[in-house]
Structure formats: structure tokens, C-alpha cells
Amino acid sequence: MNQFKPKRKVKKITKVLGALALAAIVFFSANYFLADSGVFTKETKDGEVAVNSSQTILPNAPLDQKGQNVVFAGLPSNKPSTSVASATHILWKLMAWNSQMGAIYSNGGANTTQGSLMEKYGVNLTIERLDDCSQMQSELIAFATAYKANPATAKGTNFIAIMGDYGPAWLAGANEQLSRLGDEYTAEIIYSCGRSLGEDQFMAPPSVKANPQAARGMVCATVIRDGDWNIVIKWAADNGIPVNTDETTYNPNAINFIAASENTDASIKYNTGYTEERDVVEVTADGRTVKTGKRQAIGVDMVAVWTPADVIVAEGKGGLVRIVSTKEYSAQMANAVIGIKKWNSDHRKDVENMIAAISEGGDQVKTFNEALNKAGELSAQVYNEENGQYWVTYYRGVSQYDKQGNQVELGGSRVNNLADNMELYGLGNSGTNTYASVYKVFGDIASNLYPEYVPTYPAIETVLNTSYIQAVANRSSNKGNIVAADETKYAEATSVTNTVSKRAWSIQFKTGSADFTNSTLRVMQELNDQLTVAQGLQISIEGHTDATGSDAVNIPLSQERALAVKTWLQNLSPNNYPNNRFISVVGKGSTEPIGTNTQNRRVEIVLGN
């Protein structure tokens, strides 16, 4: 599994690039907060309004089940907690990632402090930074092995946290080894601290934003098989663009990749004009990839990176804009907290209390500026990098002009609370397990494109344990104090002005009817999974027929078929598919043919806003 590169959220960069990034941070952070004065400025439709973070609840703050505002819990102190010293010690190793701000805040930093939420719940937690996902795997395996022999072991780590879209591949490797200890010692997902909401992105020339097909033949530098690589793969599939998974050859009809050793290496390769020579390949009519006998020099045209590598591109060379990110694919990269089943079961109360504290920490960071700023300060301490202002700035995300005058978006994360977890894992009002769709989409990508590395991956029901979240919810619901989950807001629109992707789906209907054939249900479920990942985008559905018959019949029929797709999705998950997520549902009959009659009978899904 070492071929699957570790996720590194933030990397120290050279002094020159660091100075450029810092200058951008200072300039743009002025739009967000004035730390010394304790005053926060929040943009509204009427402009910016200053509010005092210690007294005023932010306008977008969630309410609890009784309709009450979140109560400020007070800031954790810097003094170590003495009251939890005798409690079970828990070690949690995680990468530097803003999605965990609520968890770090709830603990008061690296170790549980006085006045922290962890202390309130009697949890004794140590948080350590570890950016290498392969090492996380080794640490968790070492713990499970030692715990089986000695329940008092201090080896390894009790928990790790990775990107949710990487979960299938990571768990495939970890549980293959852990299962040798027994199924009860395999790894499971128990919670999600937050999610990436823009900071992981695919950046390309403006020509690709105007026309996705312009990406054919271009070369993208990225950490191969990482979450950001996943963004490119999904976007390419949604636009019907092939990808070349062989990093040693070049296909002029596909998106090609140059492997970066780590995140900032991708940006440096772009900025410095890195080139290499490769064999040119083509795909034959029977689907084989063959060498043409030609050689070609290639360079880096695009990147898929996470903060601060996006800043390095913008400040160093520029010329690339956001094509798509986890802001649009907003369900893709949820933080996934993973532990060992046996230890979790043996320490159920500790696990539940840890989740309760993290959940409340999420509410505090979401609601109060003071809590967010403190979380930034504590993040800088835990990660031993930058300062609180840095982490808060890129938690919120910024927009700036790059070196070539293009407006670019950088950063963006969000913490989760208990209700967010309930919605994510299908325990909430929607009843839809959003993460199950994410898990399948990206598990299939890993398995299909790299079967030598991930021939199979564990079934979701064997690696997701929601009983701890449900237990905390049952405990909280008696008091009516579960705070609301985030809702995706969709603009009222009549047309897609920014198209992210357009894909034809082979959705089959009975002849002359808007009723699905039995074989179509599998395709519809795949469509739902793909649209679930892209929850930040709105949808247009276009129905098309072949030229058989007249458009007096075909246009109304194609309209009914497009509407049938919308109705099916809404019946499956009303929360994921509110009416205003659909910009248009239209039937075009045979007016826009693309090939044979079979090809012309199609439903096209346009994603954008």
C-alpha cells in the first residue's frame, strides 16, 4: 500500500515563497478579523458588519433542537488538566488539517487542559501530528498487535484521521494485515471531525474552465492516487475525458500525470517549467494502449494540490484557475477518524465521551469567533507550524489575484458537529448515508484504475461503526440540545452560468415511455453516488431521443424522461435533492444528436452553478 502516497495538508516552503504567502495572508486576513481589537468583520449581502466575537453569535450560527442559540462554553486554559490524569490515556495521531479545529479546540491543544471540553467529559487525550498515512497505518497495526497481547500497552496509536475519499484504499491495506489478528482487531471509522471545503483543488489554464475538453493532452502534476488526484479523476469522468494512469507515457487524447513527491513539489514543478521526455501512446479500437514509436517532451500544464501549494502557484507563476475543488465536490473529503474495533468496544464510554467533546468543540468553532481564533492558535501549537492567524485564514478560505491577474480561490475547510455526522452517515433526518456513496465512488476508482494495488476494498458495513455517534445523539436528544447540521445553500437560477461538467448517462426507458427498464436502476444508483459527492453543485437534466418519430412526440417524451430522473433522485433523498438544486429539467427530443440512435437516446447531466 506504500504506492498510495500520504496526504500532507501543509508543508513548510522556502523562505522566499513563504514570504510571498505570508504577504498574501496578511493582506487578505484584514478582510476577516482584527485579532488585537477582538472585532470580527463578516461579509453580508449589504456589505461588512463588525461584531464583537465575545458577545455576539455569528449570523450563520446553528440552533439546537429547541431553537436556541449555542451557548459559549468559555475558552480552554493552557494549564494541563489534573482531573483526568487517572482516566484512560488516548493517543490520536493526525495530519495538519483545518478540518480538525473543533477536535483540537475541545482538547485545549496537544494535551487535555483545564476548562476544556475533553476535561468536562473526563477524557485524557494526547494529539500528535503525523502527516504520513502509511506511517499511520503502521502505528495503528502496531497498537492492535500489542493490545491483543497486553491491553495495557502504550505502543502505537489508538486513533488516526485521514481523508474520507482515501478510506477504501487505506482500509484495504490496513485491514488485510489487521484481520490476521482476528476480525475484532480490524480498523473502523467512528466519526468525522470536519471536511475540506475548497482547500483541495484542481487548477488549470482558463481555457480548461471555458471548455473542459481542452484538458485533453495536458499534463497535471500531483501526488498520484491522493485525494487531490481523485478530484481530477472524477472531473475527467464527469466530462467524458480519458486519463492516462501510466506516469511514464504520454497520451495526447487524455489527461496525463507527472508524479509529485509531495504536495508543494507539484507547484514547484509547474513554477519552474519542469519537463521530461516520454513515449507517446494511443488507445486502439479494441481498448488496448500501445506505443506509437514517437517520443515527446512534456511539461506541467495543470496541478491538483492543497493549501499552501495553491498559494505557491498563485504567487510564484500564476496562470492557473480553480477548475473544481472540494467546495464543489463538498462531500468528497470528510475527515475520517479510525480506531481498532476491539479497543473501541472495550472502552465504549471513553469513545462516546471523546465524540461528545469533539462535537461540542465543532459547535463552538462554528459559532464563536473567539473559539475559532483560539482553535487557530492551538492548531499552530499542535502542528508546530505558522501561527493562529495563518490557520484561521486558510480555514475560512480567501480569494486573491495571482501573478498573471487571474482571480483565484485558496484554502477552505469546515468543522463538523454531531448533527453533521448524523447526516453524513445516514442517521439524521435525510436517512441517506452520504459517506457510503463517497466510499463507493472512490473505492471503485482505486480498484478499477489500480487493481494491482487495490484489487478489492472492504464493504462499507464492515468498516463504518455509527453506534458511538448514535449513542451520543441518544444521550443529547433527551435534552433537545443537538445543534443543527450545515445545509448546502443553492442559488435560485434559471441556467447554468459556470459549467463544471457535462456527461451523458445511458439511462434506459421502456419504449415510448418514461418508465425505467430494470437494468437502469444500477445506473441510477451510480448517478446518485456521483451527484452525492458533488453536493456543492447544482444540476441540469437534459433528456434526448433518437430521430425515430417526430419531435412533436419526442420532445414531450424526453421532457417526461428527464423529469423521471429528477423524481427518482428526490424520492431517494429529498434532503440531497431539493427543488432549487435543479436549475432546469428539459426535454430536447432529437434536436441535438451526437451519433448513432443508441448514442442519441441519452440523459445528459450538467453540473455547475
LOFI-483739 format. One line per field, with one value per residue (C-alpha): x, z, y. Coordinates in steps of 0.2 Angstrom, whole numbers, plus 5000, padded with zeros to 4 digits. Each point is the difference from the previous one (the first is absolute). Example, Ala and Ser with C-alpha at 12.3 -4.5 7.8 and 13.67 -1.06 7.14 Angstrom:
<nodes>
X	(5062 5006)
Z	(5039 4997)
Y	(4978 5017)
</nodes>
This chain:
<nodes>
X	(5000 5015 4996 4986 5008 4997 4989 5010 4989 5013 5018 5013 5007 5015 5003 4996 4984 4996 5001 4989 4987 5001 4998 4984 4994 5003 4991 4985 4998 4996 4983 4996 5006 5009 5007 5007 4984 4989 4989 4995 4994 4988 4994 4981 4990 4999 5019 5011 4993 5012 4995 5008 5005 4998 4983 4991 4995 5005 4986 5002 5001 4989 4986 4996 4985 4990 5005 5012 5017 5016 5007 5018 5009 5015 5018 5011 5015 5018 5002 5000 4985 5003 4982 5002 5018 4993 4988 5005 5013 4996 5012 4994 5012 4994 5006 5001 4982 4988 4985 5006 4999 4985 5009 5016 4989 4991 5016 5008 5015 5011 4996 4983 5000 4990 4983 5000 4986 5010 5003 4981 4997 5014 5010 5020 5005 5017 5000 5016 5004 5003 4999 5005 4984 5011 5008 4983 4996 5016 4996 4982 5006 5013 4987 4988 5014 5006 4982 4996 5015 4998 4985 5011 5012 5006 5006 4994 4984 4982 4993 5005 4991 5001 4990 4983 5003 5016 4991 4997 5018 5007 4989 5003 5018 4999 4986 5009 5013 4989 4988 5015 4997 4981 4986 4997 5017 4997 4998 4984 4994 4991 4998 5004 5008 4997 5003 5010 4989 5011 5018 5003 4998 5004 5008 5002 5001 4984 4997 4996 4987 4992 5001 5004 5005 5015 5008 5003 5018 5005 5011 4995 5013 4993 5003 4994 4985 4998 4983 5005 5004 4982 4993 5007 4995 4982 4999 5008 4987 4985 5006 5004 5019 5011 5015 5017 5005 5017 5011 5014 4991 4990 4983 4995 4982 5000 5004 5018 5008 5018 5002 5005 5010 4989 4987 5011 5011 4986 4999 5019 5000 4987 5009 5017 4994 5005 5000 5004 5000 4988 4994 4983 4986 4983 4985 4994 4983 5000 5005 5018 5013 5015 5016 5000 5019 5001 5008 4994 5006 4986 4999 4988 4984 4989 5001 4989 5006 4995 5004 5013 5006 4985 5008 5017 4992 4991 5014 5014 4995 4981 4990 4989 4982 4989 4992 4991 5004 4993 4989 4990 5004 4995 4996 5016 5013 4993 5012 4999 5005 5005 5004 5001 4983 5005 5008 4985 4988 5010 5000 4983 4997 5017 4996 4982 5007 5014 4987 4988 5015 5005 4982 4998 5017 4993 4985 5012 5011 4986 4991 5012 5015 5009 4999 5006 5015 5004 4999 5012 5012 4999 5002 5016 5007 4995 5006 5016 4998 4995 4988 4982 4996 5007 4989 4984 5003 5001 4986 4989 5007 5005 4999 5014 5008 5015 5016 4991 4985 4988 4988 5004 4992 5011 4997 4983 4995 4986 4998 4986 4988 4990 4985 5013 5006 4982 4996 5016 4998 4981 4994 4992 4984 5005 5003 5013 5017 5010 5017 4995 4998 5017 5008 4994 5004 5018 5002 4995 5012 5015 4995 4996 5015 5013 4994 5018 5000 4982 4992 4985 4995 4990 4981 4994 4990 5015 5011 4987 4994 4987 4994 5011 4993 4983 5003 5006 4984 4989 5008 4998 4983 4992 5005 4996 5017 5007 5005 4994 5011 5007 4988 5006 4993 4995 4997 4984 5006 4992 5016 5017 5012 5016 5000 5011 4996 4988 4998 4988 4992 4994 4983 4988 4981 4987 4995 4989 5000 5008 5001 5017 5006 5005 5018 5000 4999 5018 5005 4988 5008 5017 4994 4994 5017 5009 4987 5002 5019 4996 4988 5007 4994 4983 4992 4993 4992 4998 4990 5004 4992 5005 4992 4987 4983 4997 5005 4982 5001 5018 5002 4986 5006 5018 4993 4991 5016 5010 4987 5000 5018 4998 4985 5010 5014 4988 4991 5016 5007 4989 5013 5014 4989 4989 4991 5012 5015 4992 5003 4990 4992 4998 4995 5009 4994 5011 5006 5018 5006 5017 5002 4990 4982 5006 5012 4987 4988 5008 4998 5013 5004 5008 5008 5004 4993)
Z	(5000 5000 4982 5007 5005 5017 5001 5006 5003 5003 4997 5004 4985 4996 5008 4984 4996 5018 5000 4985 5008 5017 4990 4993 5016 5009 4986 4998 5019 5002 4992 5013 5018 5010 5013 5012 5001 5002 4986 4986 4983 4991 4982 4997 4985 5006 5003 5015 5018 5015 5015 5016 5001 5019 5000 4984 4992 4981 4988 4993 5017 5001 5013 5011 4999 5011 4989 5012 4996 5004 5017 5002 5010 5004 4994 5005 5011 4996 5017 4999 5007 5016 5002 4985 5005 5006 4985 4985 4990 4981 4987 4983 4986 4986 4985 5000 4994 5004 5000 5018 5008 5010 5007 5004 5008 5011 5007 5003 4989 5000 5017 5010 5009 5014 4994 4984 4994 5001 5018 5002 4993 5010 4985 5001 4982 4992 4982 4989 4983 4987 4981 4993 4997 4998 5017 5007 4994 5008 5016 5001 4996 5013 5013 4995 5001 5017 5007 4996 5010 5014 5002 5010 4985 4996 4983 4984 4999 5005 4986 4984 4988 4981 4985 4997 4982 5004 5012 4989 4994 5017 5009 4986 5005 5019 5002 4989 5013 5016 4995 5004 5018 4999 4993 5017 4998 4983 4997 5000 4997 5015 4996 4989 5007 4985 4981 4987 4992 4986 5006 4989 4982 4982 4992 4981 4986 4998 4983 5010 5010 4984 4991 5010 4985 4998 5014 4988 4997 5015 5015 5018 5014 5016 5014 4990 5008 5013 5004 4988 4986 5004 4996 4982 4997 5005 4990 4985 5001 5002 4984 4990 4999 5001 5012 4998 5016 4994 5006 4988 4983 4992 4992 4990 5001 5019 5016 5005 5017 5006 5018 5013 5015 5011 4999 4998 4987 4988 5001 4999 4984 4992 5006 4994 4983 5003 4985 4996 4984 4998 4988 4991 5001 4993 5004 4986 4995 5011 5015 5001 5003 4989 4996 4984 4999 5002 5015 5006 5013 5013 5013 5014 4994 5015 5019 5013 5017 5017 5010 5000 4983 4992 5008 4993 4982 5002 5007 4990 4982 4999 4985 5007 5007 5010 4989 5014 5018 5016 5001 4985 5004 5018 5006 4994 5013 5017 5014 5006 5017 5001 5015 5004 5002 5016 5009 4996 5006 5016 5003 4994 5013 4996 4981 5002 5012 4988 4986 5011 5004 4981 4995 5012 4995 4982 5006 5009 4985 4988 5011 5009 4993 5017 4999 4981 5004 5015 4989 4988 5013 5007 4983 4997 5017 4996 4982 5005 4985 4996 5011 5005 4987 4986 5005 5002 4983 4991 5010 4993 4983 4990 4982 4993 4983 4994 4992 4983 5006 5001 5015 5010 5015 5013 5016 5008 5013 5012 5017 5003 5015 5006 4988 4985 5004 5002 4982 4993 5006 4997 5018 4998 4992 4982 5004 4986 5003 4991 5005 4992 4983 5002 5006 4985 4987 5005 5005 4982 4993 5010 4996 4981 4996 5011 5003 5004 5015 5005 4993 5012 5015 5015 4999 5009 5013 5006 5003 5005 5018 5004 5017 5009 4991 5003 5018 5003 4990 5011 5015 4993 4992 5017 5004 4983 4998 4983 4990 4982 4986 4986 4985 4982 4993 4982 4990 4991 4982 4983 4991 5003 4998 5006 4994 5009 4991 4987 4998 4990 5010 4992 5010 4991 4999 4994 4982 4998 5019 5014 5010 5004 4994 5014 4995 5002 5019 5002 4989 5010 5016 4992 4995 5018 5007 4988 5003 5019 4999 4991 5012 4998 4982 4992 4987 4983 4992 4981 4992 4982 4988 4983 4984 4999 4999 5001 5013 5003 5009 5005 5008 5013 5002 5004 5012 5009 5001 5006 5014 5004 5004 5012 5008 5003 5008 5011 5006 5005 5010 5001 5011 4987 4985 5005 4986 4999 4997 4983 4989 4985 4994 4982 4985 4984 4989 4985 4998 5006 4993 5004 4991 4997 5006 5015 5004 4997 5013 5015 5016 5002 5017 5001 5017 5004 5007)
Y	(5000 5012 5004 5010 5016 5008 5016 5015 5015 5013 5000 5013 5008 5011 5016 5010 4991 5000 5019 5001 4990 5009 5017 4993 4994 5016 5010 4989 4996 5018 4996 4987 5005 5013 4989 5013 5010 4984 5006 4989 5006 4989 5003 5001 5004 5018 5001 4996 5002 5000 4989 4997 4981 4999 5007 4996 4984 4999 5002 4983 4991 4985 4997 4985 4990 5012 5015 5007 5007 4991 5005 5006 4987 5011 4998 4985 5005 4996 4991 4980 4992 4991 4993 4988 4994 4983 4998 4988 5009 5001 5004 5007 5004 5011 5010 5019 5004 5014 4988 4995 5017 4995 4984 5010 5014 4987 4993 5017 4996 4985 4994 5001 5017 5007 5008 4990 4990 4984 5003 5003 4983 4991 4996 5000 5003 5003 5007 4998 5005 4987 5004 4983 4989 4984 5004 5002 4983 4992 5009 4994 4982 5001 5005 4986 4987 5006 5002 4982 4994 5013 5012 5012 5003 5017 4996 5007 5012 4997 5011 5008 5012 5000 5006 4991 4998 4991 4988 4985 4999 5003 4988 4987 5000 5002 4987 4987 4999 5004 4985 4988 5005 4996 5010 5009 5008 5008 5019 5009 5018 5007 5019 5015 5016 5010 5002 5008 5014 5007 4998 4985 5005 4996 5016 5002 5013 5011 4991 4984 5009 5007 4983 4984 4991 5011 4990 4986 4998 5011 4994 5002 4999 4993 4987 4984 4991 5013 5009 5015 4987 4993 5017 5000 4982 5004 5016 4991 4986 5013 5008 4985 5003 4985 4999 4992 4991 4996 5014 4994 5003 5014 4999 5015 4996 4998 5009 4995 5001 5004 4993 5012 4994 5010 5014 5016 4990 5001 5019 5001 4989 5012 5016 4995 4993 4982 4989 4982 4989 4985 4987 5005 4988 4998 4989 4988 4996 4984 5010 4996 5013 4999 5010 5010 5000 5019 5009 5017 5013 5004 5014 5004 5008 4997 4996 4991 5006 5006 5015 5007 4993 5010 5016 4995 4999 5016 5010 4992 4999 5001 4996 4986 5002 4989 4987 4990 4997 4993 5015 4993 4982 5004 4983 4992 5004 4998 4997 4981 4996 4981 4989 4981 4991 4991 5015 5010 4987 4998 5018 5005 5014 5008 5000 5007 5014 5004 5002 5010 5012 5002 5003 5014 5007 5000 5010 5013 5002 5002 5013 5011 5010 4998 4981 5000 5012 4989 4984 5009 5004 4982 4992 5010 4993 4982 5000 5011 5010 5018 5010 5000 5014 4989 4985 5011 5008 4984 4992 5014 5000 5016 5007 5010 5004 4989 5006 5001 5009 4985 5000 4984 4992 4992 4990 4995 4987 4998 4991 4988 4998 4985 5004 5001 4983 4993 5007 4994 4982 4999 5002 5017 5006 4996 4981 5001 4993 5013 4993 4983 5008 5008 4984 4991 5013 5001 4982 4995 5013 4993 4982 5003 5011 4991 4982 4995 5011 4999 4984 5001 5011 4997 5001 5016 4991 4991 5016 5013 4999 5014 4993 5012 5015 4993 4997 5018 5007 4989 5008 5018 4998 4997 5018 5007 5007 4993 5015 5000 4994 5011 5001 5003 5016 5000 5016 5003 4999 4997 4994 4994 5014 4991 4982 4988 4984 4993 4981 4989 4986 4984 5000 4988 5002 4989 5003 5016 5002 5009 4984 4994 4982 4988 5001 5019 5000 4996 5015 5011 4995 5004 5017 5003 4996 5011 5015 4997 5003 5016 5007 5018 5000 5003 4989 5001 4985 4999 4986 4995 4987 4993 5006 4987 5008 5019 5013 5003 4984 4999 5016 4997 4983 5005 5013 4986 4990 5014 5003 4982 5001 5015 4991 4984 5010 5010 4985 4992 5015 5015 5009 4997 5006 5015 5008 5015 4988 4997 5015 4992 4984 5001 4988 5003 4986 4996 5018 4997 4983 4995 4983 4984 4998 4991 5014 5013 4992 5007 5011 5013 5006 5018 5005 5018 5016)
</nodes>
